[in-house]
Structures are given as structure tokens and as C-alpha cells.
Amino acid sequence: MTRIAIVGGGLGGLTLARVLHTRGIAATVCELDASPTARDQGGTLDLHEESGQRALAEAGLTGQFRAIAREEGEALRILDRHGVVRFEETADAAGGTRPEVDRGALKRILVESLPDGVVRWGTKVTTVDAGRLTLATGEVVEADLVVGADGAWSKVRPLLSDAVPVYSGLSFVEAHLSDVDTRHPASAALVGPGSMFALAGGLGLIAQRNGGGRIRVYAAVRNDDPAAVTELDRERLLDVFAGFAPELRALLEDSDDPLIPRPIHALPVGHRWARVPGVTLLGDAAHVMSPFAGEGANLAMLDATELALALAAHDDVESALSAYEAALFPRAEEAARDSADNLEACFRPDAPAAMVDQMLAHS
């Protein structure tokens, strides 16, 4: 029996373990977090039919997904800095093909679908070699296949590639508003049931309605130094957005503490590697990109599914990995290029014109 060790228990790693499980293939997931809820799991995702939703179908979890999906979350609004709506699409008009789901809820159904013991929570991997993981406890985990599902700063990637994520020139400062329908009804109405983008020449306020009456806000700022974003407290951030309408600035003024800096990094477009026996990557470990194509989680889950199906379909690991990577590389390259192009379009001097034009072309 092939011994498979997955480093990272995010959506990609969990999807891989689940799809393998449905095909009768065992795997072990090593995850640093002490539990599935040890930290905030992030905001909302729109799951695409051809990727995230397909992965859940192969995992046998479509019913569970439909129970937690928010169809109304497909709604989108694009505003200028004055708060004028330049584009709006209701969930019904969007077609109902990309419902939103909170990351935490999605992670929960994946975790609950796995047998006890598949995920080793609170497990720190200190070193990775082809065929083995060394844990912080000194334990060595032997494996015929090591899969790096451990995100942008992957410990597995150096076995395959010298590439490292590069700062994109854009940083987010993340803020949250709680119980918005009661405490912040004006902001709730401004954002609507889905997502809102307010863009103006190098700046943006991006807000997403999450479950549980929450709104997650990302204040996007162009700067050359990713460390500079850590110096933006609420007062300084409001100064940066002084040219935005008061109702937009209220998304920052009224937000909960603390503010969370998130510099945006990306691997080079077209990142790939030569075949190395017994090791591969998926998700951000393979192709971290900016969020402006909406593909990060979707691709991670699709990567995981394609890898699991390849392992189930081939008699030997290397044939499976060759088939998986041959499809992975061009798929990831296309998404990464779209992501980089969309980032530039969203923060052009004439923003939000380019994003509006793009949405009108797709409507």
C-alpha cells in the first residue's frame, strides 16, 4: 500500500485526503494548527462549478455543501470613491452557478468527512525530504509520496523548485464588522448580500458579506514596502482613504479590533518544476497568486481532486504524478496570468472603469 503524507490541513490538503478516502486510499495529513477552529479560517469563497464544486462532488459532499452555501452571496456591487454605484448584479442575474460559502464552514464539512486520526492536528513538520518528514517531536514519518499542501511559504516546495513568492506591490489591511444588520445597518445596505468593490487609483475597499451577520473588509493599498502596511493603524488608514465617501470610510471607522495586515505575494506566472520522485505540490504551495481571479481555493481543491484521481487510476506513483502535473501547470499558469492582469486593472488610475467594463462584457 502506498504511504501518502500530506503536509498542510487547509482546504486543498483536506480535499485530497477525502477524495483519496472515497477511493479506498489512506493518507495522513500533518497540520500545525491544534484544531480545525484554532484560528480564524478566513472569509467567504465563491465555489466554481468546474473546480471547487466538482471537487466536492468527487468527495461525495455536494449535499453538505448545498446546506451551507449562500446563493445570495453571488451579488456584486462596484462603486467609485464617491460611493456611486457603477455596476450592480443581483444573485439571480449572476446565474446561481457560484454560490458563496464561508471558509470555516467548508473546512468543517471536509474535516467531518474524514475518519478519526487522518488529520494529525498540532503537528509541526520541521524538515522535509523525499520519502520522509521529520516532526518537531523528533518523530520521522516515512512516505512513498509527500504532498506539499502547506501554502505560500511551503516547506515542501524547495525539494522541487527554487522559486519563492514575490511581493505584488499591493497590501490588504483586513477589518471585520460584527452583527451588521443591527449595529451597522447602513454598512450592511452598502455592501449588500454579496461582495462590494470601491476602487479609485491605487486604492480599494473590498467588502464581503459573511455568514453570522459579519462583513469582512479588505482595505487595499499600493506600496513598495510590504512591511509598511504593519504601520497603518486605523487613524493612518483613514487618512489614506480621506478621498473616499464617508459611508465607505465607515467600513473602517466602525470595524472591530484588531486590524490585520496582509501583504499580497505571488509565485511567478508559469511556475513549474521538473519531476522529482515521490514529491509534488498543490494549491498555494504550487501557484500562490493574488486573489483577483477568485481561483485560489477553487484551484487548490481541483488540484487535490485531480491528484487523488490520478493516484487511483495509475498503478505507480510516478505515472500518476506525471499525469497530474502535466494538467496542473497550464491550468495554474492561465489562472495566475488572469490574477496578475486583474490586479493591475483594478488599481489603474481610472479605476473602477476596467473592472466595470469587464463585468459588463461578462453580463
C-alpha positions as CSV (number, residue, x, y, z in Angstrom):
1,M,0.0,0.0,0.0
2,T,1.3,3.5,-1.0
3,R,2.1,5.6,2.1
4,I,0.9,9.2,1.4
5,A,1.8,12.1,3.7
6,I,0.1,15.4,3.1
7,V,1.7,18.5,4.7
8,G,-1.0,21.0,5.4
9,G,-4.6,20.6,6.5
10,G,-6.2,23.5,4.6
11,L,-8.9,23.1,2.0
12,G,-6.5,21.5,-0.5
13,G,-4.9,19.0,1.8
14,L,-8.3,18.0,3.3
15,T,-9.9,17.6,-0.1
16,L,-7.0,15.4,-1.2
17,A,-7.4,13.2,1.9
18,R,-11.2,13.0,1.4
19,V,-11.2,12.1,-2.3
20,L,-8.5,9.5,-1.7
21,H,-10.6,8.1,1.2
22,T,-13.6,7.7,-1.1
23,R,-11.3,5.7,-3.5
24,G,-10.1,3.4,-0.7
25,I,-6.6,5.1,-0.4
26,A,-5.3,6.1,3.0
27,A,-3.4,9.2,3.7
28,T,-2.0,11.1,6.7
29,V,-2.4,14.9,7.0
30,C,0.1,16.8,9.2
31,E,-1.3,20.1,10.3
32,L,0.3,22.7,12.6
33,D,-3.0,24.1,13.9
34,A,-4.1,22.5,17.1
35,S,-7.7,22.0,15.8
36,P,-9.9,23.0,12.8
37,T,-11.0,26.1,14.7
38,A,-7.7,27.1,16.3
39,R,-7.7,30.4,14.3
40,D,-9.9,32.4,12.1
41,Q,-10.3,30.5,8.8
42,G,-10.8,33.4,6.5
43,G,-13.7,34.9,4.6
44,T,-16.2,33.8,2.1
45,L,-15.5,31.9,-1.2
46,D,-17.4,31.6,-4.4
47,L,-17.0,27.9,-5.4
48,H,-16.9,27.4,-9.2
49,E,-18.8,24.6,-10.9
50,E,-15.7,23.3,-12.8
51,S,-13.3,23.3,-9.8
52,G,-14.4,23.7,-6.2
53,Q,-17.9,22.3,-6.8
54,R,-16.5,19.5,-8.9
55,A,-14.1,18.6,-6.1
56,L,-16.9,18.4,-3.6
57,A,-18.9,16.2,-6.0
58,E,-15.9,13.8,-6.3
59,A,-15.6,13.9,-2.5
60,G,-19.3,13.0,-2.1
61,L,-20.1,16.2,-0.3
62,T,-22.4,18.1,-2.6
63,G,-25.4,17.8,-0.3
64,Q,-23.4,19.0,2.7
65,F,-22.1,21.9,0.6
66,R,-25.6,22.9,-0.5
67,A,-26.7,23.0,3.1
68,I,-24.1,25.7,4.0
69,A,-23.9,27.6,0.7
70,R,-25.3,31.1,0.4
71,E,-26.8,31.6,-3.0
72,E,-27.5,35.3,-2.3
73,G,-23.7,35.8,-1.9
74,E,-23.2,35.9,-5.7
75,A,-24.5,39.5,-5.7
76,L,-21.8,42.1,-6.7
77,R,-21.6,45.9,-6.5
78,I,-18.8,48.1,-7.9
79,L,-18.6,51.7,-6.7
80,D,-16.3,54.6,-7.2
81,R,-14.7,56.5,-4.4
82,H,-17.8,58.8,-4.1
83,G,-20.0,55.8,-3.3
84,V,-21.7,56.0,-6.7
85,V,-22.7,52.5,-7.9
86,R,-21.1,51.9,-11.3
87,F,-22.1,48.3,-11.7
88,E,-24.5,46.0,-9.8
89,E,-25.5,42.4,-10.4
90,T,-28.0,40.5,-8.2
91,A,-27.5,36.9,-7.3
92,D,-30.3,35.9,-9.6
93,A,-28.8,37.7,-12.5
94,A,-25.4,36.1,-11.8
95,G,-26.9,32.7,-12.7
96,G,-26.6,30.8,-9.4
97,T,-23.6,28.9,-10.5
98,R,-21.1,30.2,-8.0
99,P,-22.7,30.3,-4.5
100,E,-20.7,31.7,-1.6
101,V,-19.6,29.6,1.4
102,D,-17.7,30.6,4.5
103,R,-14.2,29.0,4.6
104,G,-14.7,27.8,8.2
105,A,-18.0,26.0,7.3
106,L,-16.4,24.4,4.2
107,K,-13.4,23.2,6.2
108,R,-15.8,21.8,8.8
109,I,-17.6,19.5,6.4
110,L,-14.3,18.3,5.0
111,V,-12.9,17.5,8.4
112,E,-16.1,15.7,9.5
113,S,-16.0,13.6,6.3
114,L,-12.6,12.0,7.3
115,P,-12.0,9.1,9.7
116,D,-10.5,10.0,13.1
117,G,-6.8,10.1,13.0
118,V,-6.4,11.0,9.4
119,V,-5.5,14.6,10.3
120,R,-2.8,14.9,12.9
121,W,-3.6,18.3,14.5
122,G,-0.9,20.2,16.3
123,T,1.8,18.5,14.3
124,K,4.8,20.7,13.3
125,V,6.9,19.5,10.3
126,T,10.4,20.8,10.8
127,T,12.2,19.2,7.8
128,V,11.1,17.5,4.6
129,D,13.0,15.1,2.5
130,A,11.8,12.9,-0.4
131,G,10.3,9.9,1.4
132,R,10.2,11.3,4.9
133,L,9.0,14.1,7.2
134,T,10.7,15.0,10.5
135,L,8.4,16.4,13.1
136,A,9.2,18.8,16.0
137,T,8.9,15.9,18.4
138,G,11.7,14.1,16.6
139,E,9.4,11.5,15.1
140,V,10.1,10.5,11.5
141,V,7.1,9.8,9.1
142,E,8.1,7.7,6.2
143,A,6.1,8.1,3.0
144,D,6.2,6.9,-0.6
145,L,4.6,10.3,-1.6
146,V,4.9,13.6,0.1
147,V,2.4,16.2,-1.0
148,G,3.0,19.9,-0.2
149,A,-0.4,21.5,0.6
150,D,1.2,23.9,3.0
151,G,0.6,27.2,1.4
152,A,2.6,30.1,0.1
153,W,5.6,29.6,2.3
154,S,5.7,25.8,1.7
155,K,8.4,23.7,3.3
156,V,8.0,21.1,0.6
157,R,8.4,23.4,-2.4
158,P,12.3,23.7,-2.0
159,L,12.5,19.9,-2.9
160,L,11.1,20.8,-6.3
161,S,11.8,24.5,-7.0
162,D,13.9,27.4,-6.0
163,A,11.0,29.8,-6.6
164,V,9.7,31.9,-3.7
165,P,6.7,34.2,-3.6
166,V,7.4,37.8,-4.6
167,Y,5.6,40.9,-3.2
168,S,3.0,42.1,-5.6
169,G,3.2,45.8,-4.7
170,L,-0.3,45.6,-3.1
171,S,-1.2,45.1,0.5
172,F,-4.5,44.5,2.3
173,V,-5.5,45.6,5.7
174,E,-8.3,43.3,6.9
175,A,-11.1,44.6,9.1
176,H,-14.3,43.0,10.4
177,L,-17.7,44.3,11.3
178,S,-20.0,42.1,13.5
179,D,-23.8,41.9,13.9
180,V,-24.0,44.3,11.0
181,D,-27.8,44.3,10.4
182,T,-28.3,45.6,14.0
183,R,-25.2,47.6,14.8
184,H,-24.2,48.8,11.3
185,P,-27.3,48.8,9.1
186,A,-26.0,51.5,6.7
187,S,-22.9,49.4,6.0
188,A,-24.9,46.3,5.6
189,A,-27.1,48.0,3.0
190,L,-24.0,49.5,1.3
191,V,-22.3,46.1,0.9
192,G,-25.4,44.2,0.1
193,P,-25.7,40.4,0.4
194,G,-22.6,39.6,-1.5
195,S,-19.4,41.5,-2.4
196,M,-18.7,45.2,-2.9
197,F,-15.7,46.8,-4.6
198,A,-15.0,50.6,-4.2
199,L,-11.9,51.4,-6.3
200,A,-10.0,54.6,-7.1
201,G,-6.5,54.9,-8.5
202,G,-4.3,52.6,-6.5
203,L,-6.7,52.2,-3.5
204,G,-9.7,50.0,-2.8
205,L,-12.2,49.0,-0.2
206,I,-13.3,45.4,-0.8
207,A,-16.1,44.1,1.4
208,Q,-17.7,40.7,1.6
209,R,-20.8,39.6,3.5
210,N,-20.0,36.5,5.6
211,G,-22.4,34.3,7.5
212,G,-23.3,35.1,11.0
213,G,-24.1,38.7,10.4
214,R,-20.4,39.7,9.6
215,I,-18.8,41.8,7.0
216,R,-15.1,41.3,6.2
217,V,-13.4,44.3,4.7
218,Y,-10.0,44.5,2.9
219,A,-8.5,47.9,2.5
220,A,-6.2,47.7,-0.5
221,V,-3.2,49.9,-0.7
222,R,-0.4,50.2,-3.2
223,N,3.1,50.5,-1.6
224,D,6.6,49.4,-2.4
225,D,7.4,48.0,1.0
226,P,5.3,45.1,2.4
227,A,6.4,46.0,5.9
228,A,4.9,49.5,5.6
229,V,1.3,48.1,5.9
230,T,2.0,47.0,9.5
231,E,2.4,50.7,10.4
232,L,-1.2,51.5,9.2
233,D,-3.3,51.8,12.3
234,R,-6.9,52.9,12.0
235,E,-6.1,56.7,12.1
236,R,-3.4,56.4,9.4
237,L,-5.6,54.1,7.3
238,L,-8.4,56.6,7.4
239,D,-6.0,59.3,6.3
240,V,-5.0,57.1,3.3
241,F,-8.7,56.8,2.3
242,A,-9.5,60.5,3.0
243,G,-10.8,60.9,-0.6
244,F,-13.4,58.2,-0.2
245,A,-17.0,58.9,0.7
246,P,-18.0,58.9,4.5
247,E,-20.2,55.9,4.1
248,L,-17.2,53.9,2.6
249,R,-14.8,55.1,5.3
250,A,-17.3,54.0,7.9
251,L,-16.4,50.4,7.0
252,L,-13.0,51.1,8.6
253,E,-14.1,53.5,11.3
254,D,-16.7,51.1,12.7
255,S,-14.7,47.9,12.4
256,D,-13.7,45.7,15.2
257,D,-10.2,45.4,16.5
258,P,-7.6,44.4,15.6
259,L,-6.8,45.4,12.0
260,I,-4.8,42.6,10.2
261,P,-2.0,43.5,7.7
262,R,-1.9,41.1,4.7
263,P,0.8,41.9,2.0
264,I,-0.1,40.1,-1.2
265,H,2.6,37.8,-2.7
266,A,2.6,35.6,-5.8
267,L,4.8,33.0,-7.4
268,P,6.0,33.7,-10.9
269,V,3.3,33.2,-13.6
270,G,4.0,29.8,-15.2
271,H,5.8,28.4,-12.1
272,R,6.6,24.7,-12.7
273,W,9.3,22.1,-11.8
274,A,11.0,19.0,-13.2
275,R,9.6,15.7,-12.0
276,V,11.2,14.7,-8.7
277,P,10.3,11.2,-7.5
278,G,7.9,10.9,-4.6
279,V,7.1,14.7,-4.2
280,T,4.5,17.1,-5.5
281,L,2.6,20.3,-4.6
282,L,-0.9,21.6,-4.8
283,G,-2.7,24.9,-4.2
284,D,-0.8,27.9,-3.0
285,A,2.3,25.8,-2.5
286,A,2.3,25.3,-6.3
287,H,0.9,28.5,-7.6
288,V,0.1,31.2,-5.0
289,M,-1.4,34.2,-6.7
290,S,-3.3,37.4,-5.8
291,P,-7.0,36.9,-5.1
292,F,-8.1,38.9,-8.1
293,A,-9.1,35.9,-10.2
294,G,-11.1,34.2,-7.4
295,E,-9.3,31.0,-8.0
296,G,-7.1,30.3,-5.0
297,A,-9.3,27.9,-3.0
298,N,-11.0,26.6,-6.2
299,L,-7.7,25.6,-7.8
300,A,-6.4,24.0,-4.5
301,M,-9.5,21.8,-4.3
302,L,-9.3,21.0,-8.0
303,D,-5.6,20.2,-7.8
304,A,-6.3,17.9,-4.9
305,T,-9.1,16.1,-6.7
306,E,-7.0,15.7,-9.9
307,L,-4.1,14.3,-7.9
308,A,-6.3,11.9,-6.0
309,L,-8.0,10.6,-9.2
310,A,-4.6,10.2,-10.9
311,L,-3.3,8.2,-7.9
312,A,-6.4,6.0,-8.1
313,A,-6.1,5.5,-11.8
314,H,-2.4,4.6,-12.1
315,D,-0.6,1.5,-10.8
316,D,2.5,3.5,-9.8
317,V,3.0,6.9,-8.1
318,E,5.3,8.4,-10.7
319,S,2.9,7.8,-13.6
320,A,0.2,9.4,-11.5
321,L,2.3,12.4,-10.7
322,S,3.4,12.9,-14.3
323,A,-0.2,12.9,-15.4
324,Y,-1.3,15.3,-12.6
325,E,1.5,17.8,-13.2
326,A,1.0,17.8,-17.0
327,A,-2.5,19.2,-16.4
328,L,-1.6,21.3,-13.3
329,F,1.0,23.5,-14.9
330,P,-1.0,25.1,-17.8
331,R,-4.2,25.4,-15.7
332,A,-2.3,27.2,-13.0
333,E,-0.4,29.4,-15.4
334,E,-3.7,30.7,-17.0
335,A,-5.2,31.5,-13.6
336,A,-2.1,33.2,-12.4
337,R,-1.9,35.4,-15.5
338,D,-5.6,36.4,-15.1
339,S,-5.0,37.2,-11.5
340,A,-2.0,39.4,-12.2
341,D,-3.8,41.2,-15.1
342,N,-6.9,41.7,-12.9
343,L,-4.9,43.2,-10.1
344,E,-3.4,45.8,-12.5
345,A,-6.9,46.5,-13.9
346,C,-8.5,47.1,-10.5
347,F,-5.9,49.6,-9.4
348,R,-5.4,51.6,-12.6
349,P,-5.6,55.4,-12.3
350,D,-9.1,55.3,-13.9
351,A,-10.5,52.6,-11.6
352,P,-13.1,51.2,-11.4
353,A,-13.6,51.6,-15.2
354,A,-11.7,48.5,-16.2
355,M,-13.5,46.2,-13.7
356,V,-16.8,47.7,-14.7
357,D,-16.1,47.1,-18.4
358,Q,-15.0,43.5,-17.7
359,M,-18.2,42.8,-15.7
360,L,-20.4,44.3,-18.4
361,A,-18.7,42.2,-21.0
362,H,-19.5,39.1,-19.0
363,S,-23.1,40.0,-18.2
